[in-house]
Structure formats: C-alpha cells, structure tokens
Amino acid sequence: METEVIVVGAGMVGLACALALVQKGFQVVLLEAQSELPVGMPSETDPFDTRVVAISRATENFLAQLGVWALIKQSRYCAYQHMRIWDQVADGLIQFSAMDFFEPDLGHIIEQRVIKSALWQALMQHPACSIKTGTKITALQTDAQQSQLILQDGSVLSASLVIAADGAPSQIRNLCQIATTSWEYQQSAIVATVRGTRTHQATAYQRFSPDGPLALLPLADCHQSSIVWTTTPMEAKSLCALSASDFALALTREMDGVMGEMHLMSERIIFPLRTHHAKQYAVARCVLVGDAAHTLHPLAGQGVNLGFLDIIALVAVLEKTKARGRDFGALMVLKRYERARKLHNQMMIVAMELFKRGFGSRITIIQRLRNIGLNWVDNQKPLKQWFAKVALGSAQGI
C-alpha cells in the first residue's frame, strides 16, 4: 500500500498530526499498536480520567483551527482563572489571575480521553486518512524516494514520509537509530482524581517541596481536581500503599487544606519521571514529533503543548513545500522543521531542569533565595505578565 505520509502513534499528538495533514490535502495512513479505539465523549456522570493535560492558549487556538475545540467544549473541561504557587519550606508565594492580564482564563484542564475522542471523531470523517489499529511494525527501510514499514502480518506500507508520534519509547526513533540525551530524575509522579469539601474556585494549585512539586488541577466538577504528586520513588510506593482515607489525609495536610478535607475518587497511578531529547529530529524520510522527540519534567505541564507546537511547525513546512511541487520528505525540508523547534524545546527542558533543581535544593541559602525570588516576582507585574504569556503559549521564549 502506498500513501503520502504515515503517522505512527494515535495519541493526542499523533491524532492531531494526522488530522492537520488531511485537512491540508495530504493522503495519510495512521498506525496505532493498540487495538482499542477511543470511546465517545464522556457523559457528566462518568468518572474523570486520571490523566489530564493543561492546555495553553496556543494549543487551544490550534485545536480550534482543526475544528475540534467546539466539540471539546461541549464535553468536560475546566477553564482555570487563577494559579497559586507556594514553597512548603518557607513563605514564598506567587499568584496569577487571568483578570490581571486581561485574559478570559489562564488555560484549560482537560481529560486526555476528551481530546482524543474529539480528534478521532473529526479524523474518521476524512476519507483521505486510513486508520490501522492493532498494527505491529517489524522493520523500517528507507531509500532516496520513500520509506517502507514492514508490518507483523507481512504487509508493506510505503510513503514519502514517516512521522514518529509514538511516544517516549519510540520504536521509529530506534529503527532510525536516532540517539537521545536522557537522564532519570529519581522521582515518580502519582496521578489520581480527588474531591474536596471546598470548591477549587477555578484555581490551579502547586506546592513545592524538596521531594518534588504537588499540583491540584481543577476539573469540570468544582469539587474535584486531578493531582500530580511528585516525590521519591520509595515515598510514591508508600503513599500508594496507604488506605484511601489515609492517602486523602496525607494529601489534605500536604496541600495546607486549600480544598478542605480531601477524598480519593479514583485509583492511584505511578509514573517514573525522566527527560530525553533527540539529538536530531529528522533523518531521510522520517521525522520525530512530541514525546518521540522530547520529554521534560511535568512541573509546568508543558509537555503536550510542545508536541502540538511541533505539529504546527511541521505541517506548515510540509504544506509549503508540497504547494511548490517539491519533495516534502527530503531531508533538507525536514531540517527546516527541526531548526524551527529544536532550540525552543531545548530551552524549555533546561528551564524545567533549573526550576526542578532550584525548588528541590535542601541548601538553606538556596531555599531562602528562591523564597525571596517568588515573593519578589509576585510584586513585579511586567515580569508576571511575561511568565503568563509563556505559559499561555503566546510568547516565544523559554
């Protein structure tokens, strides 16, 4: 089977990539190793997905351009108006409010399944996209004109370009022999859905401690939030071994009771944390996007937003090249995308690493300095506006 582009991976980034390409007139085959397709949009009574993402303004605009933002807003989401960030060790505090920046909100907290379901529904309406699930890739072969994927059932797919959107352990990246720079954090993140006796007031809370940040991300139900509790691997296991009531008690204490008494509403899932960055995003006929190219510490919640920015840049390069009648899978074309995105992603990784080390330090002088810094920034409106623009994705920078 021959097509123009093969997208490998049907996560949020892969689905968005395939949809953006077919909307620009490309013939696309989407491959997904898992057999299970996303279900329809959740009802109001369904439990919340434990995996949520914080969507920036840039991502919101991108999803609107794809035609799926309206569908997402018909489902479940929370537009958060405020952020409150503090240091557990001392009294450092910084707060953001959308009204201070003349913005309707600071972003949206949305369940992953809501975004994936909306993208699936839009993608299935396009005859230019062929979707193959439960598909295992056994080999990748590339020549001057095309890439070929050999599947487990013996069939062969050929395309001018293969896009790897298959996540951090990317098989395509490995088959292309693209090296990465990576390191372990010796931290794990616990994610779960919780309920408070007080409402979250459309506020995203984040508390820093030497073991790692703890975030409460507001959900559509004003009493429920998603937690991302980062700590040592041993402590994460100990916390998940607690009874639901003891875990909720520990969470209430750690978050200084900002939502009153907490209650656990879901299972607890542990994810080990690590960062990696591909040394190159493109080789002949193959290109990396999203987590296949880069991951970073989740303390700022920017991972998926960087992936969507990758797609915006890549599709723009491919569309322009195809419109000129040129070979959009050529390496020199793919390198334009790499140049557009690699430095920005690298700067975000470095920034998150500096934040992680600074807030994780147990050295007294560093603890004092970071608290002075938090309180100082909280009183500097122009600087807070810049930080807000970066978080919203409306400013290029870190």
N, C-alpha and C positions, 0 to 999 in steps of 0.2 A: 504494500500500500504506500502511495506517495502523497505527500502534502507539503505545504509551505513551512509550517512551524509545528514542532512537537513541544508541548509543555508537559514536563514531568512533575507531578505533585498537585493534588487538589485540595490543598489547604487554602486559607484566605488569600494569600499572595498568588498562588498558582491559579485559582479560580478568577481572581481579578485580572491577572495577566491574560488568560485565555479570552475573557470577555472583552477586554480592551482591544485585543488584536482582531477579533472577529468584527468588532464594531468599526475597525479601520480597514476592513476589506481583506483580511488575511484568512487563508484556509488553515485551520488549526485542528490538531489531534491532542486531546488531553488524556494523559495516562495517570492512573492512580492505583497504587498497590493494594489498597484496602477495597474490599468488595461492598461494604455498606455505604449506601448513599445517604446524604443528609435528609432528615425528615422535614416535614413542613415547619412553618414558623410556629414557635411555642405559643400555647394559649396562656391566659392570665393565671390559670390555676396550676400550670406545670411548674415543677421545681426549677430553680435557677441553675443554669450551667455553672459548674465550679470554675470554669476557665473563662475569664473575661479579658477584654482589652480596653485600654484608654485610647480613644480616637481623637487625633488632633484636628484642627480646622482644615489643614491641608488635605488630610485623608477624607474628611467629610466632603470637601469640595470634589475630590476625585470620585468618591462613591456616588455623588450627585451626578457627575458627568457620565458615569456608567449607567445611570438610570435606576439605581437600587436604593438610594438614600430614602426616597419616599416610602418604599416597602419596609425598610428597617424601622422608620419612624411610626409605621402602623403597628409594629410589634413592640418589644420591650427594650427600653434604653433609659439611661438617666443622664440628662444634661446637668453637669455639676457646675455650681455657681461660685464655689469657694474652695480654697485649699488651705490647710493648716498643717504646718511642718514644725516639729519641735525636737529638741535634743533631750533624751532621757537623763543624761548625766548632769546637766545644769539647767539654765533657764533660757537658752537660745530658742527663739521663736520667729517664724516668718509666716505671714498670712497673705493670701491673694484673694481678690474678689473681682468677679467679671465686671461689675459696675465701675470699678476703678479704672478699667482700661476701655470703657465704652464698648464692651463685647457682650453678646447675649448670654454667653457661657464660656467656661474655660476648656470645654471638651465634653466628650460623651463616654460613659462606661457602658459597654455593650457585650453581651454574651457572644462568644465565638460562634456558637451554632446559629445565632440570629444572622450574623454577617454571612456565614457560609450558605445558609439556606436561601437568603436573598440573592446571592451571586449565582447559586445553582439554578434557581427559578429563571433568572434572566438569561443564563447561558443556554439552557435547554430550549429556548425559543429560537436559537440561531442555527440554521441548517449548515452553516459554514464550520461548525465545531462538531467533531466526532468525539464522544466520550467513551473511554475504555477503562472500566474498573476491574479490580482483582487481577491486574496485569503485572507480571514479574519480568524485569529486564535482566538478561543474562550477559549481554555484551554490547559494546558500542564501537562502531567502525566509522572512520571519517576519511574522506578523500577531498580533492580540490573542489568538488561541486556539491557534496551533500554529506550528511551524517545518516548512518543506519543504526537503528536499535533492533537487536535480535531479542525476541521475547521468549519466555519459557516454553510456550507452545510451539516454537519453531517458526512463527511468522516473523516477517521483517517489515519495519516501518522506516521510510526514507523521508528526509526533509532537508530543506536548505539550512535550517537552524533548529537546534535543540536548546530549550530553555530549562535549566535546572531550578525548580522551585520545590525541591523535595526535602527541605528541612536541613537542620544542622548536621545530621549524619549522611548527607547527600551521597547517594550512590553514583550519580552522574559526575559529581565533582571528583570522586575517587577514580571512576573509569577514565576521566580526563587527566588524571594524575596531577591535579592542581593541589599544591601544598598549602597549608594554613599555618598561621601563627596562633597558638592557643595556650590557655592556662586554666587551671582549676582554681576556684575561689575557696575551696574547703568550707563551702556554705551550701545549705539546702533551703528551698522555699516551700512552705506549707501553704496550699491554697484550699479554701473552703468557703461556704456561704454561711453567714451568721445573721442573727436577728438581735436587735437591741430593744430595750424597753423605751428608749428615746429615739426620736427620728434622726436620720443622718443630716437633715437640713441641707440636702444637695451639696454636701461638703466631702471632699476627699481628704482623709487624714493620713499623715505619715509621721511616725515616731522613729527617731534614730537611736540606736544603742550600739555599744562596741561589738555585739554579736551580729548586728545587721539591722536593716530597716523593717518596720512593721507597718503595712498600709491597710487602711479600710477604704474600699472603693464603693461608692454609693450605687445601689441598684434601683430599678424602677419602683419597687416597693419601698416606701420611705422609711421603713423599719429594718430593711435588710441591706447588707453590704457584703462584698466579696473581700476576703482577706488575702494578703500575700505576706506571710510571716517568714522573714529570712533570718536564719540563725545557723549555728554549727550543725553538722550532720548528726552528731550524737544528741544534741538538745532537740532537734527536729523529731528524731525517733522517740525520744522520751515524751515529748508533747503529744505525739500521735498515739502513744500507748496509754495516755490518760483516758479516763471515762469522759463522756461528752460533757458532763456537768463540771468536772474538774478542769477540763480544757477551757471551757467557757469562762470559768472563774479566773484562770490564769490570763486569758485574753482581756477580760474586763480590767484586771489590775494593770496589765502592761499598757493599755490604751488610756489609762487615767480616767476611766469611766465616761469617755466622751459621748458614748451612746447608751449610757446607763448599764444595766445588767445585760450581759451578752448570753445568747443561746446558740448552740451549734445546730445548723439546719441541713447539713449535708455530710458526706464522707470527707475525710481529710486526705489530700494527695500531696506527696512529697516529690519535688523535682530538684536534682542536684544542679548547681549553678556553675557554668563555665562560660568563657568567652573564646571565640575564634574569629579570625579574619583571613579570608583567602588572599594569597599573595598575588593572585591575578583573578579577575572576574571573567575573562574571556580567553578562549583558545579557538582555533579554527572550527567554525560551525557549531560551537557550544558556548553558552553564556550562563552565569550564575546570578540569581536574584534572591532577595530575602535572606532567610536563615542559612541557605546553602552557601551564601557569600559571607555572612557576618552574623554574629550574635553578640549581645552585650549584657551587662548586669541589668536586672529588671527594675532597679530602684527609681528610675524616671519613667518607666513604662513606655519607652520609645521604640521598642523592637519592631513591632508590626508596622508602625508608621514609617520607619526607614525602609521596610520592604515595599510598601506602597509607593514611596518616592522613587525607589529603584524602577518600578514598573512604569511610572510616568516618564522617567528619563529614557528608558529602553524603548518603549513604544514610540516616543517622539522621534528617536533616531531611526528606527526601522521604517516608520511611515514615510519620513522624508526621503530616505534612500530608495524605497520602493517607488515613490512617486516620480523619481528621476529616472526610473528604469534600470537602476543599478542593483548589484548583488547585495542584498541586505544581510546575508550570512557571512560575508567576507570579514576576515579578522580586523582589518583596518576600520571597518564600520563599527564592529563590536567594541573596539578600543575607545571609540568616542563615548560610548555609554560608560565604560569603565572610568575614563577620566572625569566624567560628569559626576560620578557617585562615590568613587573610592575614597577620596580625600575627606569628603563630608562625613562618611561613615566612620573613617578612622578617627576624626576629631571627636565624634560622639563617643566612641569607645574609650578614647583617652580621657574625656571629660568624666564619664561614668566611673572610670578607674580611679581618678583623683577624688571624686566625691566618696567613693567606697572606702578608700584608704583614709581619707581625712576624717570621716564620721566613724570609722572603725578603730581609730587610734585610741590606745589607752594611756598615751603620754599626756601628763597633766597640762603642760603648756599648750599642746595642740588642742586639747579639749577646751581650754579657756579661749584660745584664739578663734576656734570655729563658732563658739557661742557668741563672742563679740561680733564676729562676722555676720552671723544670722540676724542678730538684733540691729546691726548697722544697715544691712541690706533692706531690712523691713522698713527702715525710715528713708530710704532712697527711692523715690517714686520713679525717676527715669530708669534706674537700673532694674527695678522690679518690672517695669514695662518691657524692657528688653528680654528679661527672663521669660515673661509671659508670652511674648511673640515667638521666641524659640520653641517653647512648649506647644504653642498653637500651630507651629509649622509655618508661620507667616514671615519668619525671618531666617535667612540663611546665616549660618554661624555654627556654633558648636553643635 
